Amino acid sequence: MLTAKKLKAMLQELISLKDVGCTYDFKERFSVGLETLEVLDFVKVIRSRIPKCDDHCVRYNDCDWIPFFEERKSVAKFKLTKAGLALADMLESNLDENSLLQLLQKEISSTQITDLILSQFLEDQELSIVQLISIIKEQSNLQLNIIRSTIRDVLDLLESLKLLKIEQGTLFSVV
């Protein structure tokens, strides 16, 4: 479950790892893969000049994924985008819980995926997750497997930021 506090911790961890992270590592430690942060435009997959694990990973000597990376190139390593780096910098200050919530509400609301999700409530006050997935598939360039693997975390984040409410698979607007 992605929450405001967990997002802050993930971004701070990326900074400590020289702005490079492995989705497998983050999935194990935070229960959220970096694909979710990619959907939010805070990280992007590294497709060329993929850094060696020992250049950035503190778990290098204890990682089960090393053979996978040595075997072939992977799309499992991500780096911060300008927006992700800017947000991570803003989160460096000691914010109280209310200030953290307000900052993240503002920053997350301006992402493409959040704008697409929240704009659906202009006509309806409720929406099923199945309907939302269909809408995102039609109106974005995201592939279905990415939508399916990240949508729950994105929705959990939006709910933790009090931008929407989820009850039994139905989304409700709160803004």
QUIVEN-V577907 format. One record per residue. N is the residue number from 1. PSI is psi in radians with two decimals (999 if undefined). OMEGA is omega in degrees with one decimal (none if undefined). Layout:
# QUIVEN-V577907
N,PSI,OMEGA  N,PSI,OMEGA
This chain:
# QUIVEN-V577907
1,2.12,179.6  2,2.14,178.6  3,3.02,178.1  4,-0.78,-179.5  5,-0.70,-179.2  6,-0.67,177.0  7,-0.77,178.0  8,-0.80,-179.5  9,-0.70,-179.8  10,-0.76,179.5  11,-0.71,177.9  12,-0.64,177.5  13,-0.70,177.1  14,-0.71,177.1  15,-0.77,-178.3  16,-0.39,179.0  17,0.46,178.8  18,0.65,176.2  19,0.26,179.8  20,2.35,177.9  21,2.74,179.1  22,2.25,-177.2  23,-0.57,179.2  24,-0.77,178.4  25,-0.82,-178.7  26,-0.64,178.6  27,-0.71,178.8  28,-0.76,-173.6  29,-0.59,-175.4  30,-0.11,-175.3  31,0.39,178.1  32,2.19,177.5  33,2.78,-179.2  34,-0.22,174.6  35,-0.58,178.2  36,-0.74,177.8  37,-0.46,175.5  38,-0.73,177.6  39,-0.56,177.8  40,0.02,178.1  41,0.44,177.9  42,-0.37,174.9  43,2.85,172.8  44,2.63,-178.1  45,2.50,177.5  46,2.03,-176.5  47,-0.38,178.7  48,2.75,-176.6  49,0.90,-179.2  50,2.14,-177.4  51,2.57,175.4  52,2.58,-176.9  53,-0.69,-176.6  54,-0.13,176.7  55,-0.37,-173.9  56,-0.30,-170.0  57,2.21,178.0  58,-0.28,179.8  59,0.16,-172.0  60,-0.80,-177.6  61,-0.16,-174.9  62,0.45,-172.0  63,2.26,177.8  64,-0.24,-173.6  65,-0.13,-178.1  66,-0.84,-179.9  67,-0.58,178.3  68,-0.76,180.0  69,-0.60,-179.8  70,-0.49,-179.5  71,-0.79,-175.4  72,2.91,175.9  73,2.59,-175.2  74,2.76,172.4  75,0.63,-176.7  76,-0.12,178.9  77,2.43,-174.9  78,2.72,173.4  79,2.73,-180.0  80,2.47,170.6  81,3.07,176.4  82,-0.72,179.5  83,-0.70,178.7  84,-0.73,178.8  85,-0.74,178.5  86,-0.76,178.9  87,-0.75,177.9  88,-0.71,177.7  89,-0.74,179.1  90,-0.56,-177.7  91,-0.15,180.0  92,-0.55,-179.5  93,2.70,179.6  94,1.70,-179.9  95,2.43,172.2  96,2.96,-173.9  97,-0.69,-179.6  98,-0.74,178.6  99,-0.68,176.4  100,-0.80,179.9  101,-0.81,-179.9  102,-0.76,178.9  103,-0.84,-178.5  104,-0.62,175.1  105,-0.81,-179.4  106,-0.85,-176.0  107,-0.74,-178.4  108,-0.61,179.0  109,-0.45,-177.4  110,0.01,178.3  111,2.68,-177.9  112,-0.80,-176.3  113,-0.70,179.1  114,-0.72,177.0  115,-0.77,178.7  116,-0.79,-179.1  117,-0.90,-175.9  118,-0.49,178.5  119,-0.36,179.2  120,-0.34,-179.0  121,0.03,177.4  122,-0.58,-179.5  123,-0.72,-177.4  124,2.62,177.9  125,-0.10,176.2  126,2.73,-173.1  127,2.41,176.4  128,2.75,178.9  129,-0.64,178.3  130,-0.77,177.0  131,-0.75,-179.2  132,-0.75,178.7  133,-0.74,177.5  134,-0.74,-179.8  135,-0.80,179.8  136,-0.71,179.3  137,-0.71,-179.1  138,-0.65,-169.5  139,0.10,177.7  140,3.02,177.4  141,0.24,-179.9  142,2.43,177.0  143,2.68,-176.2  144,-0.70,-179.7  145,-0.61,176.6  146,-0.74,178.5  147,-0.85,-176.8  148,-0.59,-177.5  149,-0.29,-175.5  150,-0.33,-170.4  151,-0.68,-178.7  152,-0.77,179.6  153,-0.71,178.5  154,-0.78,179.7  155,-0.69,176.2  156,-0.73,178.3  157,-0.81,179.8  158,-0.64,177.7  159,-0.70,179.2  160,-0.45,177.3  161,0.04,178.5  162,0.61,176.6  163,-0.32,172.9  164,2.95,-179.1  165,2.46,179.9  166,2.22,176.2  167,2.06,176.2  168,0.87,176.0  169,0.12,177.9  170,2.37,-179.5  171,2.43,179.0  172,2.42,177.9  173,2.42,175.1  174,0.02,179.2  175,999,none
